[in-house]
Amino acid sequence: MFFYLLLALFGCMTGVTAVLFGFGGGFVVVPLLYRMLTASHGADDPISQSAMHIAVATSTSVMIVNALIATAKHHHAGNLIRHYVWPLGGFIGLGAIVGAGAAMWASGELIRFAFIAYLGVTILDCLFRRGFLTQSDAVIPRRLGRAEVSGGGIGIGTIATFLGVGGSVMTVPLLRRCGLSMSRATSMANPLSLPVAVAGTLTYMAMAGVAEFDLGPWFVGYVDVLAFAVLTVGALVGIRLATPWIGRIPDRLHARVYIGLLVVVMLSMAMK
């Protein structure tokens, strides 16, 4: 019972982070489920051995719901700018197919270490490259270049789907350096996470036919359906709680809290 109460609580957190920071759920769900599954099952148990794959797969399925609802909320608030979403979203979708295929053959430990490294590089980039922590009100946002849209989009889709994190940790800094406010940049992260979420979920569900062992009746491939349901209910509550705060957080504080959340997640995954 405690397991599912904790899932509901963290599901609520994913709803809040989706609306306010563009995190569709991966940065909360992946570390949480990984820790809970390894702690509640023996080392020889198939679920424990597949904990990282289950965490990533369930994360991407929750991300679909969170990203769709958060996108609708931000659209209603007038925060979305079409030319930053498309065609970048299309190239992210292409990269997501590549990343999903690679994740099928990667070990859980490789994905975990890649997840930690990915966060570490992103945190350093946000801290030391100009344009993320501070933003001048006089800056006129620029459009994305062709290389940023095509090469950047494919790279974001590949890495994000491989790790099950949605890509917001790359799209937000990218859009931030185009001159967008944190509110606008995090808003755009939600529709840009959808191709990653869909590609990742379908791939991990398809793995039901090639999995080496049976994980149980509540699994479709590597997706934990029961955990997905509990996390989604919690997320809906979190989205409702966070919606009134859209556009109301001071820009510099918004950027600092964003980085702080990344640090917390990285440390939680690094601890054995």
Secondary structure, 3 states (H helix, E strand, C coil): CHHHHHHHHHHHHHHHHHHHHCCCCHHHHHHHHHHHHHHHCCCCCHHHHCHHHHHHHHHHHHHHHHHHHHHHHHHHHCCCCHHHHCCHHHHHHHHHHHHHHHHHHCCHHHHHHHHHHHHHHHHHHHHHCCCCCCCCCCCCCCCCCHHHHHHHHHHHHHHHHHHCCCCHHHHHHHHHCCCCCHHHHHHHHHHHHHHHHHHHHHHHHHHHHCCCCCCCCCEECCEEHHHHHHHHHHHHHHHHHHHHHCCCCCHHHHHHHHHHHHHHHHHHHHCC
